[in-house]
Amino acid sequence: MQFGPSPLASAASELRHQGNAPLQRLTIGEKKIFAVSFLLIALVVVATLVVMNGLRREAVQARLRSLANLALPLAGETDRAFQAMDLVLRNVTERIESAGIRDAAQLESAMSTLDAHDLMRARIAALVYIDALTLVGESGKVLNTTRYWPAPDLNFGDRAYFKALQDLSAQPTFLSQPVIGRIGNRLNLVLTRRITSATGSFLGVVNAAIDQAYFEVALSNVDLGPGGTIAFVRSDGSLLAKSPGGIGFAGDEPDGSSDVLAKTLTALSPQGGVLAPGVLDQHERLAAVRPLANFPASIVVSLTTQSFNEEVSAALLPTVIAAFLICLVIGLIGAAFGRQARNQRRLAATQHRQARADTLTGLHNRLWCAEHLERLTQSVDARPFALLIIGLDFFKAINDQLGHDVGDAVLKAVSARLSEGLEAHDALARVGGDEFAITRRGISGETDALTLAHRIIAAIKAPITVGPHQIVTGCSIGVALFPADGDAVVTLLKKADLALYKAKADGRSVARVFSEQITLAAQTRYALQRDLDDAWRQRQFYIAYQPIFEINSRTLAGFEALLRWKHPERGQVGPDVFIPVAEETGLILALGAWVIEEACREAMRWQGDLFVSVNLSPVQFRGSALQQQVVAALDRSGLPGRRLELEVTESTLLHEGAAVQTAFDGFRRLGIAVALDDFGTGYSSLAYLKHLKIDRLKVDRSFVSDAVSNPQGRAILNAIFALAAALGVETTAEGVETEEQIAILRQQGCSHLQGFLLGRPMARDDVSQLVLTSLGVR
């Protein structure tokens, strides 16, 4: 809601200035004609008086039209502001009612929590004009409020809005008179919505309070000139806000005038009219009223007849001398008024567009998207459609490592690609920092929606060049279907967001259509994400080291650094559980840098020439920070580059492309070895071995476990080791658990072993002991 000084204030100011503009005077030649035509003066004077009377009547109508033109957008903006408030209230009550709460005790238990407090605060975060959101139980007790935590011990049972909504036959919402807030101790306007139980009984209310002064300040930005007043009036005549002067403080509002004001406004013509003294204040006024479309209140724009008469007198005075120019003057005034109306409409349209446009990409923004969805869902001939929320993968890493200017360029490039694939009735908007929304009509099933989503994923996946950077990003997509997943805008957006969250959790660069199972998974993942953040701050992570041995001599060759997390309540959390979440939130960047540095520092404590192997996440390859982190770790620890081995997976090579090649070149210059982890379980493209210098292949444990009992598995192992030998690449077999497996691996040419048979992951003190005892072991 914007009452700000621009379109409306400028229009009112221009109108006032035009009304005060002096009329053109007679020329010298025309004065001579009047001197010669003295006998005609009497007729001209009479005619002038008649014309002035007619002009005054026309001026009254013109001024009423201008007042109505100002009242209309103010009423519209006010109505939209209260609609936004009502949408928040609806969201809260629907959440409560959908939870199946049956009585006051359940309501207090569910909504008197800090989570509920945070949820309510999140609901009003974008609506800065809402002073507080408060939840009141059936007894009037305040259960929760966004103003304070915990909620103060207050009771609102005596408030008029509370009493009104206890009557279940009454409307579910109530717009209050200005009241002194018991929480903020300020004069507030309160919009309240009833909460009912699963059985239909009264459970309480949730209300949104706006500082009453906010409206008066906002209304004061529209300057009508001397004698002008804008009032916000409830349908029963209660004055909610007024500018200038405020309410209850100016001293000129007649006592008991609410009924008179209500009756007068009801009887007032849509074209406006005259308010007698004692109705709005002690002055007679020209007034126009525009009711709000969805709430029992109106905007009244008025001007005192005294001020109006002064303006008209000043404007018509020259006509006494220049009567024959009256028609021309009327034409000029009419043209000026027309130009003012056109300018006002043009400014209003510009403001409307600007409020619904994304300045960076030029696309529509979230507000426009919500309105568009509202139109699609509320249309009388509403057709099925798919809502796709598109989130860029690892965009935070791009901003953090390359800067926001590069991130902005990526967003523009993605916007262009999305726009290219639109059809005639599609709609595209940027709804968040790195999120976009597309609606496509006529899609009612998952198959068609996923087909569209996969085309979008393929389009975004192509590299984006920004200056010297070639950025490979991707996107994940969440899909909600109308009407299958709901017919409310808030519901569709929420479910599409949950589906997007699921897509990112499932590995990114995928699309997911909403299902009820997604809701439960999202709640679980959110809890894990929160615990991960706490774990990083509280230093719950540690590194375990698993030994790696040369196969022929059983000599200790090095260790693999393995990130571990022991949660005080969850216990030991597996890397397969928390690493994907850390990658999604970007925490993996800090974790990865910490592991590299800790591993290098620990390796310097080992005697001999043992190497340490560290796993890398695909996220770490975005930007140039990885190579800088590796160089810094080697410098600070003093570890030679030849004693560090970095492990990557085949999926990293597939998704990160050029970024991996650049990083490998830097590693090679430092003497660092590169190992391809879990070889054989991914895409196993020989192109990797051809174009990228790989120093070691780590053979997945699934092949090793099959080596004894499965001839086919043994044949695959033989092929892998033969390929490695031909390329001069070392190999490490993972998951070795029996001597029989070692015998087969030695026979087939494997160079190194790793597994529980030889050594489990161990703490740093155990590592030091193993290093000491293994020196000289044959």
C-alpha positions in Angstrom: 0.0 0.0 0.0 1.5 3.3 -1.0 0.0 6.7 -0.1 3.4 8.2 -0.8 3.8 11.6 -2.4 4.0 11.1 -6.1 1.2 10.3 -8.5 -1.7 11.4 -6.2 0.0 14.3 -4.5 1.3 15.6 -7.8 -2.1 15.4 -9.4 -3.8 17.2 -6.5 -1.1 19.9 -6.5 -1.4 20.4 -10.3 -5.2 20.6 -10.1 -5.0 23.3 -7.3 -2.4 25.3 -9.2 -4.5 25.2 -12.4 -7.6 26.3 -10.5 -5.7 29.4 -9.3 -4.3 30.3 -12.7 -5.3 33.8 -13.8 -7.5 34.3 -16.9 -6.2 36.2 -19.9 -6.9 39.9 -19.9 -8.3 42.0 -22.6 -6.0 43.4 -25.3 -5.6 47.2 -25.8 -7.7 47.0 -28.9 -10.5 45.2 -27.2 -10.5 47.8 -24.4 -11.0 50.5 -27.0 -13.9 48.6 -28.5 -15.5 48.4 -25.0 -15.0 52.2 -24.6 -16.6 52.9 -27.9 -19.4 50.4 -27.2 -20.4 51.9 -23.8 -24.0 51.3 -24.5 -23.2 47.6 -24.7 -21.6 47.4 -21.3 -24.8 47.0 -19.4 -25.8 44.1 -21.6 -22.3 42.6 -21.2 -22.5 43.0 -17.3 -25.9 41.2 -17.2 -24.7 38.5 -19.5 -21.5 38.2 -17.5 -23.5 37.7 -14.3 -25.5 35.0 -15.9 -22.4 33.3 -17.3 -20.6 33.5 -14.0 -23.6 31.8 -12.3 -23.5 29.0 -14.9 -19.7 28.8 -14.6 -19.9 28.4 -10.9 -22.3 25.5 -11.3 -20.0 23.9 -13.8 -17.0 24.5 -11.5 -18.8 22.7 -8.7 -19.3 19.7 -10.8 -15.7 19.8 -12.1 -14.3 20.0 -8.6 -16.6 17.2 -7.5 -15.2 15.1 -10.4 -11.7 15.9 -9.4 -12.4 15.0 -5.8 -13.9 11.7 -6.9 -10.9 11.0 -9.1 -8.6 11.4 -6.1 -10.9 9.3 -3.8 -11.0 6.4 -6.3 -7.3 5.4 -6.2 -7.1 6.1 -2.5 -10.0 3.8 -1.8 -8.4 1.2 -4.1 -5.0 1.4 -2.4 -6.6 1.3 1.1 -8.7 -1.7 0.1 -5.7 -3.5 -1.2 -3.8 -2.8 2.0 -6.6 -4.3 4.1 -6.9 -7.2 1.6 -3.2 -8.0 2.2 -3.9 -7.8 6.0 -6.9 -10.0 5.6 -4.9 -12.5 3.5 -2.4 -12.8 6.5 -5.3 -13.3 8.9 -6.8 -15.9 6.6 -3.5 -17.7 6.4 -3.2 -17.9 10.2 -6.8 -18.9 10.8 -6.7 -21.5 7.9 -3.5 -22.9 9.4 -5.2 -23.2 12.8 -8.4 -24.6 11.4 -6.7 -27.1 9.1 -4.8 -28.4 12.2 -8.1 -29.8 13.5 -8.0 -27.8 16.7 -11.1 -28.5 18.7 -10.9 -26.5 21.9 -9.2 -23.6 23.6 -6.6 -25.7 25.3 -5.4 -27.2 22.0 -5.3 -23.7 20.5 -3.2 -22.3 23.3 -0.9 -25.3 23.2 -0.4 -25.0 19.4 -0.1 -21.2 19.1 1.5 -20.0 22.3 4.9 -21.3 21.1 8.0 -19.5 19.8 7.6 -21.3 16.5 4.1 -19.8 16.2 5.5 -16.4 17.1 8.2 -16.7 14.4 5.6 -17.9 11.9 3.3 -14.9 12.6 6.3 -12.5 12.3 7.2 -14.1 9.0 3.6 -13.6 7.7 3.8 -9.8 8.2 7.5 -9.3 7.3 6.6 -7.9 3.9 3.7 -5.7 5.2 5.6 -2.9 6.9 2.4 -1.0 7.8 1.2 -3.8 10.1 2.1 -2.7 13.6 1.4 -6.1 15.3 -0.3 -9.4 14.7 -2.0 -10.8 17.8 -3.7 -14.1 18.6 -6.5 -14.0 21.2 -8.1 -17.1 22.8 -11.9 -17.6 23.4 -11.6 -16.1 26.9 -9.9 -12.9 25.5 -6.5 -13.9 26.7 -3.6 -12.9 24.5 -1.9 -16.1 23.3 0.7 -14.7 21.0 1.8 -11.4 19.4 4.5 -10.4 17.0 5.3 -7.3 19.1 6.7 -9.2 22.1 7.9 -12.7 23.0 6.7 -14.1 25.3 3.2 -12.6 24.9 2.2 -10.2 27.7 -0.5 -11.2 30.2 -3.4 -9.2 28.7 -7.1 -9.8 28.0 -8.9 -8.4 25.0 -12.3 -9.9 26.0 -13.9 -6.5 26.4 -12.9 -5.2 23.0 -15.7 -4.4 20.6 -14.2 -6.5 17.8 -13.9 -9.5 20.2 -17.5 -9.3 21.3 -18.8 -8.8 17.8 -17.0 -11.9 16.5 -18.3 -14.1 19.3 -21.6 -14.0 17.4 -21.1 -16.9 14.9 -23.8 -15.5 12.7 -21.9 -12.3 12.2 -19.4 -11.7 9.5 -16.0 -13.4 10.1 -14.0 -10.1 9.9 -14.4 -6.9 11.8 -12.9 -3.5 11.2 -12.6 -1.6 14.6 -12.9 2.0 15.5 -9.6 3.5 16.6 -8.6 2.0 20.0 -5.7 2.6 22.3 -3.6 -0.6 22.0 -2.9 -2.3 25.3 0.3 -3.8 24.0 1.9 -0.8 22.1 -0.2 1.9 23.9 -0.8 3.6 20.6 -4.0 4.5 18.8 -4.6 1.6 16.4 -7.0 0.5 13.7 -7.6 -3.2 14.1 -8.8 -5.7 11.4 -9.9 -8.9 13.2 -10.9 -12.4 11.9 -12.7 -15.1 13.8 -11.1 -18.4 14.6 -13.4 -21.4 14.8 -12.8 -25.0 15.9 -13.1 -28.1 13.8 -16.6 -28.4 15.1 -17.5 -24.9 14.2 -17.4 -23.3 17.7 -15.8 -20.0 18.6 -12.1 -20.4 19.6 -10.9 -16.8 19.5 -9.7 -14.1 17.1 -6.5 -13.1 15.3 -6.1 -9.4 14.6 -3.8 -7.1 12.7 -3.2 -3.6 14.1 -2.0 -0.6 12.2 -0.8 2.5 13.9 -3.7 5.0 13.2 -1.1 7.7 12.7 0.2 5.8 9.8 -3.0 6.4 7.8 -3.1 10.1 8.7 0.6 10.5 7.7 -0.1 8.7 4.5 -3.2 10.7 3.8 -1.4 13.9 4.5 0.9 13.3 1.5 -2.0 14.1 -0.8 -2.3 17.9 -0.6 -5.7 19.4 -1.6 -4.7 22.9 -0.7 -6.5 25.2 1.8 -9.7 23.7 3.2 -9.0 20.3 1.8 -9.6 17.2 3.9 -9.3 13.4 3.3 -11.2 11.1 5.8 -11.3 7.4 6.2 -14.8 6.5 7.5 -16.4 3.3 8.7 -19.8 2.4 7.3 -21.5 3.3 10.6 -20.0 6.8 10.4 -17.1 6.2 12.8 -14.1 8.4 11.8 -11.0 6.1 11.4 -8.5 8.7 10.1 -8.5 12.2 8.9 -5.9 14.6 7.4 -5.3 17.3 8.2 -6.2 17.5 11.9 -6.4 13.8 13.0 -9.4 12.4 14.9 -10.3 13.2 18.4 -7.7 15.9 18.8 -8.7 18.8 16.5 -11.7 19.8 18.7 -14.0 20.6 15.8 -15.7 17.2 15.3 -19.4 17.5 16.3 -20.5 15.3 19.2 -22.6 12.3 18.3 -22.0 13.0 14.5 -21.4 9.3 13.6 -25.0 8.6 12.7 -25.4 11.8 10.9 -22.2 11.2 8.9 -23.2 7.6 8.0 -26.7 8.7 6.8 -25.3 11.6 4.9 -22.6 9.6 3.1 -25.2 6.9 2.3 -27.5 9.4 0.7 -24.7 11.2 -1.1 -24.8 10.9 -4.9 -22.0 8.9 -6.6 -21.1 12.2 -8.3 -20.6 13.8 -4.9 -22.4 16.6 -3.2 -22.5 19.0 -0.3 -21.9 18.1 3.4 -23.7 20.4 5.8 -21.9 22.0 8.8 -21.8 19.5 11.6 -21.5 16.4 9.5 -17.7 16.0 9.0 -16.7 19.2 10.9 -18.1 22.7 11.5 -17.7 23.7 7.8 -19.9 23.2 4.8 -18.0 21.1 2.3 -18.0 19.8 -1.3 -17.3 16.1 -1.0 -16.9 12.9 -3.0 -17.0 9.4 -1.3 -15.7 6.1 -2.6 -16.4 3.0 -0.6 -13.8 0.3 -0.3 -14.6 -2.7 -2.5 -14.2 -5.4 0.2 -14.5 -3.7 3.6 -17.2 -1.6 5.3 -15.5 1.7 5.0 -15.1 4.6 2.6 -12.6 7.3 1.6 -14.1 10.8 1.7 -12.3 13.6 -0.1 -13.7 17.1 0.5 -13.1 20.8 0.2 -14.7 23.6 2.2 -17.2 25.7 0.1 -15.4 28.8 1.5 -12.1 27.8 0.0 -13.8 26.7 -3.2 -15.7 30.0 -3.5 -12.4 31.9 -3.0 -10.8 30.0 -5.8 -13.8 30.5 -8.1 -14.0 34.2 -7.3 -10.3 34.6 -8.1 -10.7 32.7 -11.3 -13.8 34.5 -12.5 -12.9 38.1 -11.6 -11.2 38.9 -15.0 -14.5 37.9 -16.7 -16.1 41.1 -15.5 -13.7 43.0 -17.7 -13.4 40.5 -20.5 -16.9 38.9 -20.8 -16.4 38.1 -24.5 -13.4 35.8 -23.6 -15.5 33.7 -21.1 -16.1 30.8 -23.6 -12.5 30.7 -24.5 -11.4 30.7 -20.8 -13.9 27.9 -20.1 -12.4 26.0 -23.0 -8.9 26.5 -21.7 -9.9 25.4 -18.2 -11.6 22.4 -19.6 -8.5 21.5 -21.6 -6.4 22.0 -18.5 -8.6 19.7 -16.4 -8.5 17.1 -19.2 -4.7 17.3 -19.3 -4.6 16.9 -15.6 -6.8 13.9 -15.7 -4.7 12.3 -18.4 -1.5 13.0 -16.5 -3.0 11.5 -13.4 -4.1 8.3 -15.2 -0.7 8.1 -16.8 1.1 8.5 -13.5 -1.2 6.0 -11.8 -0.5 3.4 -14.6 3.2 4.0 -14.4 3.2 3.5 -10.6 1.1 0.4 -11.0 3.6 -1.1 -13.5 6.6 -0.1 -11.4 5.2 -1.7 -8.3 4.8 -5.0 -10.2 8.1 -5.1 -12.1 11.5 -6.5 -11.2 14.0 -3.7 -11.8 17.0 -6.1 -12.4 15.6 -8.4 -15.0 12.6 -6.4 -16.3 10.3 -9.3 -15.5 7.1 -9.2 -13.4 7.7 -9.5 -9.6 6.2 -11.5 -6.8 3.3 -9.1 -6.3 2.3 -9.3 -10.0 2.6 -13.1 -9.8 0.3 -13.3 -6.8 -2.3 -11.1 -8.6 -2.0 -13.1 -11.8 -2.6 -16.3 -9.9 -5.6 -14.7 -8.2 -7.0 -13.9 -11.6 -6.4 -17.4 -12.9 -8.0 -19.1 -9.9 -11.0 -16.7 -9.5 -11.9 -16.6 -13.2 -15.5 -17.8 -13.9 -14.1 -20.1 -16.6 -10.9 -21.0 -14.6 -8.9 -23.7 -16.5 -6.3 -26.1 -15.1 -2.8 -24.7 -15.0 0.6 -25.6 -13.7 2.6 -23.3 -11.4 6.4 -23.9 -11.7 8.7 -22.4 -9.1 12.3 -22.4 -10.5 15.2 -22.1 -8.1 18.8 -21.7 -9.3 21.2 -24.3 -7.9 24.1 -23.0 -5.8 23.4 -19.4 -6.6 24.5 -18.3 -3.2 28.0 -19.7 -4.0 28.1 -17.7 -7.2 27.4 -14.5 -5.2 29.7 -15.3 -2.4 32.7 -16.3 -4.5 32.3 -14.1 -7.7 30.4 -11.2 -6.3 26.9 -9.9 -6.7 27.6 -8.1 -10.0 28.3 -11.5 -11.5 25.3 -12.9 -9.8 23.1 -10.2 -11.3 24.4 -10.9 -14.7 23.6 -14.6 -14.3 20.0 -13.7 -13.2 19.6 -11.6 -16.4 20.9 -14.4 -18.6 18.6 -16.9 -16.9 15.6 -14.5 -17.3 16.4 -14.2 -21.0 16.5 -18.0 -21.4 13.2 -18.5 -19.6 11.6 -15.8 -21.7 12.6 -17.5 -24.9 10.7 -20.6 -24.1 7.4 -19.0 -23.2 4.2 -19.7 -25.1 1.4 -17.2 -25.9 -0.5 -17.6 -22.6 2.4 -18.3 -20.3 3.4 -15.9 -17.5 6.9 -15.5 -16.1 7.9 -13.6 -13.0 10.9 -13.3 -10.7 9.5 -14.1 -7.2 12.7 -14.2 -5.1 16.4 -13.6 -5.2 17.2 -16.6 -7.3 13.7 -17.9 -7.9 11.3 -17.6 -10.9 7.7 -18.6 -11.4 6.0 -19.8 -14.6 2.3 -20.5 -15.1 1.2 -22.5 -18.1 -2.5 -23.0 -18.8 -4.1 -26.3 -19.9 -1.7 -28.5 -17.9 -3.6 -30.7 -15.4 -1.4 -33.8 -15.1 2.1 -34.5 -13.8 3.4 -35.8 -17.1 2.9 -32.6 -19.1 4.2 -30.5 -16.2 7.4 -32.6 -15.8 8.0 -32.5 -19.6 7.9 -28.7 -19.4 10.1 -28.6 -16.3 12.8 -30.9 -17.9 13.0 -28.6 -21.0 13.6 -25.6 -18.6 16.3 -27.5 -16.7 18.0 -28.3 -20.0 17.9 -24.7 -21.1 19.3 -23.3 -17.9 22.1 -25.9 -17.7 24.1 -24.5 -20.6 27.2 -22.5 -19.5 26.8 -18.7 -19.0 29.7 -16.4 -19.8 30.2 -13.4 -17.6 33.4 -11.5 -18.3 36.3 -13.9 -17.7 34.0 -16.4 -15.9 32.3 -19.3 -17.5 29.6 -20.3 -15.1 27.8 -23.6 -15.1 24.6 -23.3 -13.0 21.4 -25.3 -13.0 18.0 -25.2 -11.6 15.6 -27.2 -9.6 11.8 -27.0 -10.1 8.8 -27.4 -7.9 5.4 -27.9 -9.5 1.9 -27.3 -8.1 -1.2 -28.0 -10.2 -4.5 -26.1 -10.1 -7.1 -27.2 -9.0 -5.6 -30.6 -7.9 -3.3 -29.0 -5.3 -5.7 -26.3 -4.2 -7.6 -23.3 -5.4 -6.1 -20.6 -3.2 -3.0 -18.6 -4.3 -1.3 -19.0 -0.9 -1.8 -22.7 -1.0 -0.5 -23.1 -4.5 2.6 -21.0 -3.8 3.3 -22.9 -0.6 3.0 -26.3 -2.3 5.1 -25.3 -5.2 7.8 -24.1 -2.8 7.7 -27.4 -0.9 8.1 -29.3 -4.2 11.1 -27.1 -5.1 12.6 -27.8 -1.7 12.2 -31.5 -2.4 13.8 -31.2 -5.8 16.9 -29.6 -4.3 17.0 -32.2 -1.6 16.9 -35.0 -4.2 20.1 -33.8 -5.8 19.2 -30.6 -7.7 18.7 -30.2 -11.4 15.5 -32.2 -11.1 11.8 -31.4 -11.0 9.3 -32.6 -8.4 5.5 -32.3 -8.4 3.9 -31.7 -5.0 2.6 -34.6 -3.0 1.6 -34.8 0.7 4.7 -36.8 1.5 6.8 -33.8 0.5 5.3 -31.8 3.4 6.6 -34.3 6.0 10.0 -34.5 4.3 10.4 -30.7 4.3 9.7 -30.5 8.0 12.3 -33.1 8.7 14.9 -31.5 6.4 14.3 -28.0 8.0 15.1 -29.4 11.4 18.3 -31.0 10.1 19.3 -27.7 8.5 18.8 -25.9 11.7 20.8 -28.5 13.6 23.6 -28.2 11.0 23.9 -24.4 11.6 24.1 -25.0 15.3 26.7 -27.8 14.8 29.0 -25.4 12.9 28.8 -22.7 15.5 29.2 -25.2 18.3 32.1 -27.1 16.6 30.4 -30.5 16.7 32.2 -31.6 13.5 35.4 -33.6 13.6 37.7 -35.5 11.2 38.3 -39.3 11.3 41.2 -40.8 9.3 41.0 -44.2 7.5 44.4 -45.7 6.5 45.3 -46.7 3.0 47.9 -49.4 2.4 50.1 -50.5 -0.5 48.8 -53.9 -1.6 52.1 -55.8 -2.0 54.0 -54.8 1.0 51.0 -53.8 3.3 53.0 -50.7 4.0 50.9 -47.7 5.2 50.7 -45.2 2.4 48.4 -42.5 3.7 45.0 -41.7 5.1 41.6 -40.5 3.8 40.2 -37.5 5.9 36.5 -38.2 6.6 34.2 -35.5 7.9 32.0 -36.7 10.8 29.2 -35.1 12.9 28.1 -36.3 16.4 25.0 -34.5 17.5 24.2 -34.4 21.2 20.7 -35.8 20.6 20.8 -37.4 17.1 24.0 -39.2 17.8 26.3 -40.0 15.0 24.9 -38.5 11.8 26.0 -40.1 8.5 27.7 -37.9 5.8 25.1 -39.2 3.3 22.5 -37.4 5.5 24.1 -34.1 6.3 26.4 -33.4 3.3 23.5 -32.8 0.8 21.9 -30.4 3.2 25.2 -28.6 3.8 25.6 -28.3 0.0 22.2 -26.9 -0.3 22.6 -24.2 2.3 26.2 -23.3 1.2 27.6 -24.4 4.6 29.8 -26.9 2.7 32.0 -24.1 1.5 33.1 -23.3 5.1 33.1 -27.0 6.1 35.2 -27.9 3.0 37.8 -25.2 3.6 38.0 -26.3 7.3 38.5 -30.0 6.4 41.3 -29.2 3.9 43.2 -27.1 6.4 42.8 -29.5 9.3 43.8 -32.4 7.2 47.0 -30.7 5.9 47.9 -29.6 9.5 47.4 -33.1 10.8 49.4 -34.7 8.0 52.4 -32.6 8.9 52.4 -34.4 12.3 53.0 -37.8 10.6 56.4 -39.1 10.2 57.5 -40.4 6.8 56.1 -39.4 3.4 52.4 -40.3 4.0 49.8 -38.6 2.0 46.3 -37.3 3.1 43.3 -37.6 0.8 40.4 -35.1 1.1 37.0 -35.4 -0.6 35.7 -32.3 -2.5 32.0 -31.3 -3.0 30.8 -30.1 -6.4 29.8 -26.9 -4.8 33.4 -26.1 -4.0 34.3 -25.8 -7.7 32.0 -22.9 -8.3 34.2 -19.8 -8.4 37.9 -19.5 -7.6 37.8 -19.9 -3.8 38.8 -23.6 -3.8 42.2 -23.2 -5.3 42.9 -20.2 -2.9 41.8 -22.3 0.0 44.1 -25.2 -1.0 47.1 -22.9 -1.5 46.4 -21.2 1.9 46.1 -24.6 3.7 49.4 -25.8 2.2 51.2 -22.5 3.1 49.9 -22.4 6.7 50.6 -26.1 7.4 53.8 -26.4 5.4 52.7 -29.6 3.8 54.2 -30.3 0.4 51.7 -30.5 -2.4 52.8 -34.0 -3.4 51.5 -35.3 0.0 47.9 -34.0 -0.6 45.4 -35.9 -2.7 42.0 -34.4 -3.6 39.1 -36.7 -4.4 36.2 -35.9 -6.7 33.2 -37.9 -7.9 32.2 -38.6 -11.5 29.0 -36.5 -11.0 31.3 -33.5 -10.2 33.1 -33.9 -13.5 29.8 -34.1 -15.3 28.1 -31.1 -13.7 31.0 -28.7 -13.2 32.8 -29.2 -16.5 35.1 -26.2 -17.2 35.4 -25.3 -13.6 36.9 -28.7 -12.8 39.4 -28.4 -15.6 40.6 -25.0 -14.4 40.9 -26.3 -10.8 42.8 -29.5 -11.9 45.3 -27.3 -13.8 46.0 -25.4 -10.7 46.3 -28.5 -8.6 48.8 -30.0 -11.1 51.0 -26.9 -10.8 51.1 -27.4 -7.0 52.0 -31.1 -7.3 48.7 -32.2 -5.8 47.3 -35.6 -6.9 43.7 -36.0 -8.0 41.7 -39.2 -7.4 38.4 -40.1 -9.0 36.2 -41.5 -6.2 33.6 -44.3 -6.5 34.8 -45.1 -10.0 32.4 -47.4 -11.9 29.2 -46.3 -10.1 28.6 -43.1 -12.0 28.7 -42.2 -15.7 32.2 -43.8 -16.1 32.9 -41.7 -19.2 36.3 -42.5 -20.6 36.4 -38.8 -21.8 37.3 -37.9 -18.2 40.4 -40.0 -18.3 41.3 -38.7 -21.8 41.0 -34.9 -21.1 41.6 -34.7 -17.4 44.8 -36.0 -15.8 43.6 -38.3 -13.1 46.3 -39.8 -10.7 44.2 -42.4 -9.0 41.0 -44.4 -9.5 39.2 -45.4 -6.4 37.2 -48.5 -7.1 33.8 -48.6 -5.4 33.2 -51.2 -2.6 30.3 -52.7 -4.5 32.8 -54.2 -7.1 35.2 -55.3 -4.4 32.4 -57.2 -2.5 31.4 -59.0 -5.7 35.0 -60.0 -6.6 34.9 -63.4 -4.8 31.4 -64.7 -5.6 30.5 -62.9 -8.9 32.5 -63.7 -12.0 31.0 -60.8 -13.8 32.0 -58.4 -11.0 35.5 -59.9 -11.2 35.6 -59.3 -14.9 34.6 -55.7 -14.4 37.4 -55.3 -11.9 39.9 -56.8 -14.3 38.9 -54.3 -16.9 39.2 -51.3 -14.5 42.7 -52.3 -13.4 43.8 -53.0 -17.0 42.6 -49.6 -18.0 44.4 -48.0 -15.1 47.6 -49.9 -15.9 47.5 -48.7 -19.5 47.0 -45.1 -18.4 49.7 -45.3 -15.7 47.1 -44.5 -13.0 47.2 -45.8 -9.4 44.2 -47.6 -8.0 42.7 -47.9 -4.6 40.1 -50.6 -3.8 37.6 -49.5 -1.2 35.7 -51.7 1.3 38.2 -54.5 1.6 37.0 -56.9 4.3 38.6 -60.3 3.5 42.0 -61.7 2.7 40.4 -63.5 -0.3 39.5 -60.2 -1.7 43.0 -58.9 -1.3 44.4 -61.9 -3.1 42.1 -61.3 -6.1 42.9 -57.6 -6.1 46.7 -58.2 -6.0 46.3 -60.7 -8.9 44.5 -58.1 -11.0 47.0 -55.4 -10.5 45.4 -53.1 -7.8 48.0 -50.9 -6.2 46.4 -49.8 -2.9 43.8 -51.0 -0.4 41.3 -49.4 2.0 38.8 -51.1 4.2 37.8 -52.4 7.6 40.0 -55.4 7.4 43.1 -53.2 7.4 41.8 -50.3 9.4 38.7 -48.4 10.4 38.3 -44.6 10.5 40.2 -43.4 13.6 40.8 -40.4 15.8 43.9 -38.3 15.3 45.7 -39.8 18.4 45.1 -43.3 17.0 46.5 -42.1 13.7 49.7 -41.0 15.3 50.1 -44.3 17.1 49.5 -46.2 13.9 52.1 -44.2 12.0 54.7 -44.9 14.7 54.0 -48.6 14.9 53.8 -49.1 11.1 57.2 -47.6 10.3 59.2 -50.5 8.9 56.3 -52.8 8.6 56.7 -55.3 5.7 
